[in-house]
Amino acid sequence: MLIESDLALPMIDHHCHGVSPAELDFAAFQALFSESYRPAPAGTTEFQKPLGLAIRRWCAPVLDLEPSCPAEIYVERRLALGAAEVNRRFLRASGLDELLIDTGHRSASIANVAQMGEISTRPAREVVRIEAVAEEVARSGVGAGDFGLTFADMLSERSKGAVGLKTIVAYRTTFKIDQTAPAMADVERAADRWLKRCADSGKVRLDDPTIIRHGLWIGAELCRSRRFPMQVHVGFGDPDVYMHACDPSHFTDFIAAMEKWDVPITLLHNYPFQREAAWLSEIFRNVHYDVGVILNYAAPMATDILGEAMEMGKYSKLLYSSDAFGLSELYYLGARQFRLALRRVLDRWLAEDACSLQDAEEIIRMVAQENARRIYPLS
């Protein structure tokens, strides 16, 4: 059987976000570990779910509290220590080697890449979100006729120091869209409609499928030339996801096109489509995948989910990510949950004589670091 030291190898968190520097009260703290846009129903709290149990059980001792202390006591202690100290404790206890940070979501309210490197004392690199750059271009006042080329130029400039690009096409249109590159004339017409809609509503949110397709293919060309992977959000997420249409097998045409270009595709989160993601890693040489933050949300059931992801998926394609956002607890828990679940899966394989100890050690090395180093341009 594996022992704790077998899984102590520092991991590359290939998909994560910044932590919040704010001093969070009871309501604000709960909001950062909920996928809903609304507070918990009256008489209940966000702590009354598996992730809430995990925070109270495993994070409390890091803050010098008894395991499974009351939720109110936990938040009080967090406030007493201060956000800076809390963030330092959890990030430095996570056992990470490098952090690859998506900067495209609520970036003004969380630590940036450089700050995350300082807090964690680990190298931190940027992953640029394609749709966020398109929205930045829209806010610049550019006209529809110039939108397509201005976006391409800005994405190229913004990603010069990055290690990858990310798309949230699943959020904005689902995967059930035309996946071919649009003509520039179509992009101009779509930009005209979208920019007018943004001006009328006062909100800039990219949900036009033609512009999203343009972003995908401009991003793909950059990935091809710079040897970047493209991260693709799948499944689990906020309420604006239409889950049934976020099955990654709906994205097969684009994935196949990227295979011809030798562009790695990393499927993120994937729940409840972890089996579909594993299947795609089998049939496409360019597909990699993870299970992300769902291991935190599932907490005691995390081993079952990781086990499903490893039923047939290539462990040479499996990556580690926490998808932590806002709360440094999610970094710490993500790493802990993943290591524990992986150990339980591999211990079962060892007990059933399905693999050797050397095989298990190879799997740990590949998932912890080697797979990410093979596809991301890391030093």
C-alpha positions as CSV (number, residue, x, y, z in Angstrom):
1,M,0.0,0.0,0.0
2,L,1.0,3.6,-0.6
3,I,2.1,5.7,2.4
4,E,1.7,9.5,2.9
5,S,5.2,10.2,1.5
6,D,4.3,8.5,-1.7
7,L,1.9,11.3,-2.5
8,A,4.0,14.2,-1.0
9,L,5.4,15.2,-4.4
10,P,4.5,18.9,-5.0
11,M,1.8,19.3,-7.6
12,I,1.3,21.7,-10.5
13,D,-2.1,23.3,-10.1
14,H,-2.8,23.8,-13.8
15,H,-6.1,25.6,-13.3
16,C,-6.8,28.0,-10.5
17,H,-7.7,31.6,-9.7
18,G,-6.6,34.3,-7.3
19,V,-7.6,34.4,-3.6
20,S,-9.6,37.2,-2.0
21,P,-7.7,39.7,0.2
22,A,-11.0,40.9,1.8
23,E,-11.9,40.3,5.4
24,L,-14.9,38.1,4.9
25,D,-17.9,38.0,7.3
26,F,-20.1,35.0,7.7
27,A,-22.3,35.8,4.7
28,A,-19.4,36.8,2.4
29,F,-17.4,33.7,3.3
30,Q,-20.3,31.4,2.4
31,A,-20.8,33.2,-0.9
32,L,-17.3,32.2,-2.0
33,F,-18.0,28.5,-1.7
34,S,-21.4,28.4,-3.4
35,E,-22.0,28.0,-7.1
36,S,-25.4,29.7,-6.8
37,Y,-26.0,33.4,-7.3
38,R,-28.3,33.4,-4.3
39,P,-27.8,32.9,-0.5
40,A,-28.8,29.7,1.1
41,P,-32.5,29.4,2.0
42,A,-33.6,30.9,5.3
43,G,-32.7,28.7,8.2
44,T,-29.9,27.0,6.4
45,T,-26.2,27.7,5.6
46,E,-23.7,26.8,2.9
47,F,-21.9,24.8,5.5
48,Q,-24.6,22.2,5.4
49,K,-23.2,20.3,2.4
50,P,-20.1,18.1,1.9
51,L,-17.8,21.0,1.2
52,G,-18.9,22.7,4.3
53,L,-18.1,19.6,6.3
54,A,-14.7,19.4,4.7
55,I,-13.9,23.1,5.5
56,R,-14.8,22.6,9.2
57,R,-13.1,19.2,9.5
58,W,-9.8,19.8,7.6
59,C,-9.3,23.5,7.4
60,A,-10.0,24.3,11.0
61,P,-6.8,22.8,12.4
62,V,-4.7,25.0,10.0
63,L,-6.3,28.0,11.8
64,D,-5.5,26.4,15.2
65,L,-9.1,25.3,15.8
66,E,-10.5,21.9,16.8
67,P,-11.6,19.7,13.8
68,S,-15.3,20.2,12.9
69,C,-15.7,23.3,15.1
70,P,-18.9,25.3,14.6
71,A,-19.1,27.3,11.4
72,E,-19.5,30.6,13.2
73,I,-16.3,29.9,15.3
74,Y,-14.4,29.1,12.1
75,V,-15.3,32.4,10.5
76,E,-14.6,34.4,13.7
77,R,-11.1,32.8,13.9
78,R,-10.5,33.6,10.2
79,L,-11.4,37.3,10.8
80,A,-9.2,37.4,13.9
81,L,-6.2,36.1,12.0
82,G,-6.8,38.4,9.0
83,A,-7.1,37.4,5.4
84,A,-3.4,37.9,4.6
85,E,-2.3,35.4,7.3
86,V,-5.1,32.9,6.4
87,N,-4.1,33.0,2.7
88,R,-0.5,32.5,3.5
89,R,-1.2,29.5,5.8
90,F,-3.4,27.6,3.4
91,L,-1.5,28.3,0.2
92,R,1.9,27.4,1.7
93,A,0.4,24.2,3.3
94,S,-1.0,23.0,-0.1
95,G,2.2,21.4,-1.3
96,L,2.1,23.0,-4.7
97,D,5.0,23.3,-7.2
98,E,3.5,25.9,-9.6
99,L,0.2,27.7,-10.1
100,L,-1.3,28.4,-13.5
101,I,-3.8,31.1,-12.9
102,D,-6.9,32.0,-15.0
103,T,-7.1,35.8,-14.7
104,G,-10.4,36.3,-16.6
105,H,-13.0,36.1,-13.8
106,R,-13.6,39.0,-11.3
107,S,-9.9,39.9,-11.5
108,A,-10.4,43.2,-9.8
109,S,-11.5,41.6,-6.5
110,I,-8.8,38.9,-6.2
111,A,-5.0,38.6,-6.0
112,N,-3.3,38.9,-9.3
113,V,-0.6,36.5,-10.7
114,A,2.4,38.3,-9.1
115,Q,0.6,38.6,-5.7
116,M,-0.3,34.9,-5.8
117,G,3.3,34.0,-6.4
118,E,4.2,36.1,-3.3
119,I,1.6,34.6,-1.1
120,S,2.3,31.0,-2.0
121,T,6.1,31.5,-2.5
122,R,5.7,29.4,-5.7
123,P,6.0,30.3,-9.3
124,A,2.7,31.6,-10.7
125,R,1.9,31.8,-14.4
126,E,-1.0,33.3,-16.3
127,V,-3.6,31.6,-18.4
128,V,-5.6,34.2,-20.5
129,R,-9.3,33.8,-20.9
130,I,-10.3,34.4,-24.5
131,E,-13.8,35.7,-23.8
132,A,-12.6,38.2,-21.2
133,V,-10.3,39.7,-23.7
134,A,-13.1,40.0,-26.2
135,E,-15.2,41.8,-23.6
136,E,-12.2,44.1,-22.9
137,V,-12.1,45.1,-26.5
138,A,-15.8,45.8,-26.5
139,R,-15.4,48.2,-23.6
140,S,-12.6,50.0,-25.4
141,G,-15.1,51.7,-27.8
142,V,-13.9,49.9,-31.0
143,G,-16.3,49.8,-33.9
144,A,-17.8,46.6,-35.4
145,G,-15.6,46.9,-38.5
146,D,-12.4,46.9,-36.5
147,F,-13.5,44.5,-33.8
148,G,-12.2,41.2,-35.3
149,L,-8.6,42.4,-36.0
150,T,-8.4,44.5,-32.8
151,F,-9.4,41.4,-30.7
152,A,-6.8,39.3,-32.5
153,D,-4.1,41.8,-31.8
154,M,-5.1,42.3,-28.1
155,L,-5.3,38.5,-27.5
156,S,-1.8,38.1,-29.0
157,E,-0.4,41.0,-26.9
158,R,-2.1,39.9,-23.6
159,S,-0.9,36.3,-23.9
160,K,2.8,37.1,-24.6
161,G,3.8,36.1,-21.1
162,A,1.2,33.5,-20.6
163,V,1.4,29.7,-20.6
164,G,-2.0,28.9,-22.1
165,L,-5.4,30.2,-23.2
166,K,-8.8,29.3,-21.8
167,T,-12.4,29.3,-23.3
168,I,-15.7,29.3,-21.5
169,V,-17.7,28.6,-24.6
170,A,-19.7,26.0,-22.6
171,Y,-20.9,28.8,-20.3
172,R,-21.8,31.2,-22.9
173,T,-23.3,29.2,-25.8
174,T,-22.9,25.5,-24.8
175,F,-20.9,23.2,-27.0
176,K,-23.8,22.6,-29.3
177,I,-22.8,25.3,-31.8
178,D,-21.2,25.5,-35.2
179,Q,-17.5,24.8,-34.5
180,T,-16.0,26.1,-37.7
181,A,-14.1,29.4,-38.1
182,P,-16.5,32.2,-39.2
183,A,-15.8,34.6,-42.1
184,M,-14.6,38.1,-41.1
185,A,-17.8,39.6,-42.7
186,D,-19.9,37.4,-40.4
187,V,-17.7,38.5,-37.4
188,E,-18.3,42.2,-38.3
189,R,-22.1,41.7,-38.6
190,A,-22.2,39.8,-35.3
191,A,-20.0,42.5,-33.6
192,D,-22.3,45.2,-34.8
193,R,-25.3,43.4,-33.2
194,W,-23.5,42.6,-30.0
195,L,-21.9,46.0,-29.5
196,K,-25.3,47.7,-29.9
197,R,-26.8,45.3,-27.5
198,C,-24.1,46.0,-24.9
199,A,-24.6,49.8,-25.4
200,D,-28.4,49.4,-24.9
201,S,-28.1,47.2,-21.8
202,G,-25.1,48.8,-20.2
203,K,-23.6,45.3,-19.7
204,V,-20.7,43.7,-21.6
205,R,-21.1,39.9,-21.6
206,L,-20.0,37.9,-24.6
207,D,-22.7,35.4,-25.6
208,D,-22.7,35.8,-29.4
209,P,-21.8,32.4,-31.0
210,T,-20.2,33.9,-34.0
211,I,-17.8,36.1,-32.0
212,I,-17.1,33.2,-29.6
213,R,-16.2,31.0,-32.6
214,H,-13.9,33.8,-33.9
215,G,-12.3,33.9,-30.5
216,L,-11.8,30.1,-30.5
217,W,-10.0,30.1,-33.8
218,I,-7.9,33.1,-33.2
219,G,-7.0,31.5,-29.9
220,A,-6.3,28.3,-31.6
221,E,-3.9,29.9,-34.0
222,L,-2.0,31.4,-31.1
223,C,-1.9,28.1,-29.3
224,R,-0.6,26.5,-32.4
225,S,2.2,29.0,-32.9
226,R,3.2,29.4,-29.3
227,R,2.8,25.7,-28.3
228,F,0.2,26.5,-25.7
229,P,-2.6,24.2,-24.6
230,M,-6.2,25.5,-24.7
231,Q,-8.2,25.0,-21.5
232,V,-11.9,24.3,-22.0
233,H,-14.4,24.7,-19.3
234,V,-16.7,21.6,-19.1
235,G,-19.8,20.8,-17.0
236,F,-19.9,21.9,-13.3
237,G,-20.2,25.7,-12.8
238,D,-22.5,28.6,-12.1
239,P,-26.3,28.6,-12.7
240,D,-25.9,30.0,-16.3
241,V,-24.6,26.6,-17.5
242,Y,-27.1,24.5,-19.4
243,M,-25.6,21.3,-18.1
244,H,-27.1,18.9,-20.6
245,A,-25.4,20.7,-23.5
246,C,-22.0,21.0,-21.7
247,D,-21.1,17.3,-22.3
248,P,-17.6,17.6,-23.9
249,S,-18.5,15.0,-26.5
250,H,-20.6,17.8,-28.2
251,F,-17.3,19.6,-28.8
252,T,-15.8,16.7,-30.8
253,D,-15.5,18.7,-34.1
254,F,-13.3,21.4,-32.6
255,I,-11.3,18.9,-30.6
256,A,-10.6,16.9,-33.8
257,A,-9.6,20.1,-35.6
258,M,-7.1,20.9,-32.8
259,E,-5.7,17.4,-33.0
260,K,-4.8,18.1,-36.6
261,W,-3.0,21.3,-35.4
262,D,-1.3,19.4,-32.6
263,V,-2.9,21.8,-30.0
264,P,-3.4,20.2,-26.6
265,I,-7.0,20.6,-25.3
266,T,-7.4,20.4,-21.5
267,L,-10.9,19.6,-20.4
268,L,-11.5,21.3,-17.0
269,H,-13.8,20.1,-14.1
270,N,-15.9,17.8,-16.3
271,Y,-18.4,16.7,-13.6
272,P,-20.8,15.0,-14.2
273,F,-19.0,14.2,-17.5
274,Q,-15.8,12.8,-16.1
275,R,-16.3,9.5,-17.9
276,E,-16.9,11.3,-21.2
277,A,-13.7,13.3,-20.7
278,A,-11.7,10.1,-20.0
279,W,-13.1,8.6,-23.2
280,L,-12.1,11.6,-25.2
281,S,-8.6,11.3,-23.7
282,E,-8.5,7.8,-25.1
283,I,-9.6,8.5,-28.6
284,F,-7.8,11.9,-29.2
285,R,-4.1,12.2,-28.7
286,N,-4.4,15.9,-27.8
287,V,-7.0,15.6,-25.1
288,H,-6.1,16.0,-21.4
289,Y,-8.5,16.3,-18.5
290,D,-8.9,16.9,-14.8
291,V,-11.7,16.6,-12.2
292,G,-11.0,20.0,-10.6
293,V,-13.0,21.6,-7.8
294,I,-15.7,18.9,-7.7
295,L,-13.5,16.9,-5.4
296,N,-13.9,19.7,-2.8
297,Y,-17.7,19.8,-3.4
298,A,-18.0,16.1,-3.2
299,A,-15.7,15.8,-0.2
300,P,-16.3,12.3,1.4
301,M,-17.4,11.0,-2.1
302,A,-14.3,12.4,-3.9
303,T,-12.7,9.0,-4.4
304,D,-15.8,7.7,-6.3
305,I,-15.6,10.6,-8.8
306,L,-11.8,10.3,-9.3
307,G,-12.2,6.6,-9.7
308,E,-14.8,7.1,-12.4
309,A,-12.4,9.5,-14.2
310,M,-9.6,6.9,-14.0
311,E,-11.8,3.9,-15.1
312,M,-10.4,4.0,-18.7
313,G,-8.8,7.4,-19.0
314,K,-5.1,7.6,-19.8
315,Y,-3.2,8.6,-16.7
316,S,-0.6,10.1,-19.0
317,K,-3.4,12.6,-19.8
318,L,-4.8,13.3,-16.2
319,L,-3.9,16.6,-14.7
320,Y,-4.3,18.1,-11.2
321,S,-6.3,21.3,-10.7
322,S,-8.1,22.8,-7.7
323,D,-10.0,25.5,-9.7
324,A,-9.8,27.4,-6.4
325,F,-11.3,30.9,-6.5
326,G,-11.5,33.4,-3.7
327,L,-10.9,31.2,-0.7
328,S,-7.4,29.9,0.0
329,E,-9.1,27.0,1.8
330,L,-10.1,25.7,-1.6
331,Y,-6.4,25.4,-2.6
332,Y,-5.6,23.5,0.5
333,L,-8.6,21.2,0.4
334,G,-8.2,20.6,-3.4
335,A,-4.7,19.3,-2.9
336,R,-5.7,17.3,0.1
337,Q,-8.8,15.8,-1.5
338,F,-6.9,14.9,-4.6
339,R,-4.0,13.2,-2.9
340,L,-6.4,11.2,-0.6
341,A,-8.6,10.1,-3.4
342,L,-5.7,9.2,-5.6
343,R,-4.1,7.1,-2.8
344,R,-7.4,5.3,-2.2
345,V,-7.8,4.5,-6.0
346,L,-4.2,3.3,-6.3
347,D,-4.3,1.3,-3.0
348,R,-7.3,-0.6,-4.4
349,W,-5.4,-1.3,-7.7
350,L,-2.4,-2.5,-5.6
351,A,-4.6,-4.7,-3.4
352,E,-6.2,-6.3,-6.4
353,D,-2.7,-6.8,-8.0
354,A,-3.8,-4.6,-11.0
355,C,-0.6,-2.7,-10.9
356,S,2.8,-2.7,-9.3
357,L,4.1,-0.3,-6.7
358,Q,6.4,1.1,-9.5
359,D,3.3,1.6,-11.7
360,A,1.6,3.5,-8.9
361,E,4.6,5.7,-8.3
362,E,4.7,6.5,-12.0
363,I,1.1,7.5,-12.1
364,I,1.6,9.8,-9.1
365,R,4.6,11.5,-10.8
366,M,2.8,11.9,-14.1
367,V,-0.4,13.4,-12.6
368,A,1.4,15.6,-10.1
369,Q,3.8,17.2,-12.5
370,E,5.0,15.4,-15.6
371,N,1.8,15.6,-17.6
372,A,1.5,19.4,-17.1
373,R,5.2,20.0,-17.9
374,R,4.8,18.1,-21.1
375,I,2.0,20.3,-22.5
376,Y,2.6,23.8,-20.9
377,P,5.6,25.9,-21.7
378,L,7.0,25.9,-18.1
379,S,10.7,26.5,-17.3
